Amino acid sequence: MKNVSQKVLAGLLLAVMAIIVIILALIFGKGTEETQGSVGEGASKPLQGESIASVGLEEEKPVATSLGIDVSKWQGIIDYEKVRESGIEFVMVRVGYRTAKDGKIMADENAAYNLQKAGEAGLFLGAYFYSSAITAEEAKEEADFVADFVARYSITYPIAYDCEGYMDADSRNFLMPAEERTQIAIAFLDEIRARGYDPMFYASKGEMEGADAWNVSQMEEHGKIWVAQYPEKPYPQTKKSSYGGTHAMWQYSDSGHVDGMKTGADVNLAYMRFDAAKAPKDQTPPEKAWPGTDSEMLFTECRESVTAKIQTNLRTWPGTDVGEIAHVLENGEVAIRTGTSDKGWSRVEWQGQVLYAVTSYLTTDVSAKKEDDGKTVNVDGIEVKTVFEDVNDYVTAKEIVNLRSLPSTTHESSRILGTLSAGEKLKRTGINKDLGWSRLEYNGMTVYAITSYLVNVE
């Protein structure tokens, strides 16, 4: 009877232990799923076109991985701090392209800006070039162009060769045999390696399967492979690409969501990870870069002389969040306007520089200049007193005050450009004590407010 009791007791203990094991497995299994949230958005669904999942490394995977994006001017201005905070670790920047019809090498107008800003945000850098080379010599020329362009940046990830559009009838490499096209790509890869960078070849899964488009087995001997293949459910729901060949990077979505980007993102899983950025080949710091304006707005070409209605800032970029003020154009100073955009900006030439100004602050009446006594200015046929004593302080509104384009509440050209509320702070650059107006800086513009409605702040 005692032995029977011991057996029953042992059986009960085993059953309890089994239940505990099952409960722990369920708990840890659930926890693993919940940690795979989307980039920058907590645990929202990582569906293609809506969001992308953060890197969730599988314990059994021996290769370290990292998550990255590839970008060109078509992604516009990117907030790389938010990109990094979202979990992205590297950026493949398009450095340039060769035109499909006439074969000219062109720099991507956002390349330097993307390299600079991504690097400053602490992201690792790689690069790629969009090629239409038809000879090995042209491919080497492209590789040298890229190597020279990125020499001052910390290029840690590979530099990739990307050749697309060769099936288009108007492409200069239309109907080129696969073997010839492969040898041209290899020339690029070999030259990149000779310049001290890690070469990589990019193509879609469909292009790389079989030998109709590329001889990938040859390519693998000269560089890494980067495959584009978009499953219905992107990584990590789909653990790996359905491409069976060896590859070092997988572009798993072309429409992912990444914080800091205004457009759908090309998102990549790289089977590599780095602890520190590689040193630039050239230790000379790069010059400060600005994004190309075409990435944000298009300009209608023109050519005409303009001056400031009163005073306006000429900026290095058409906006107040990126560029810097290069010159304050005074009424009577003449610039050449070369383009206007539907977003309210003008592109002008000033002393050999291409700069940008708010269109509404310019006039083609270049005869509208200050009178000899310096006390009035003719703006669209209206005499406005504009003598201001220069100051440099900060003010806020006692309650709320209008910010106007002219120091007047009655003239028809005086428009309200905004308001200043109590607690909001603006820089004051001038005071007209006789008329009771203050000159302020507001969103990159010069505006005017009634002085008695303002109060100084620290």
Buried (B, 14 or more C-beta within 10 A) or exposed (E): EEEEEEEEEEEEEEEEEEEEEEEEEEEEEEEEEEEBBBBBBEEBEBBBEBBBBBBBEEEEEEEEBBBBBBBBBEBBBBBBBBBBBBBBBBBBBBBBBBEBEEBEBEBBBBBBBBBBBBBEBEBBBBBBBBBBBBBBEBBBBBBBBBBEBBBBBBBBBBBBBBBBBBEEEEBBBBEBEBEEBBBBBBBBBBBBBEBEBBBBBBBBBEBBBEEEBBBBEBBBEBBBBBBBBBBEEBBBBBEBBEBEBEBBBBBBBBBBBBBBBEEBBBBBBBBBBBEEBBEBBEEEEBEEBBBBBEBBBEBEEEEBEBBBBBBBBBBBBBBBEBBEEBBEBBBEBEBEBBBBBEEEBBBBEBEEEBBBBBBBBBBEBBEBBBEEEEEBBBBEEBEBBBBBEEEEEEBBBEEEBBBBBBBBEEBEBBEEBBEBEEEEEBEBBBBBEEBEBBBBBBEBBBBBBBBEBBEEEE
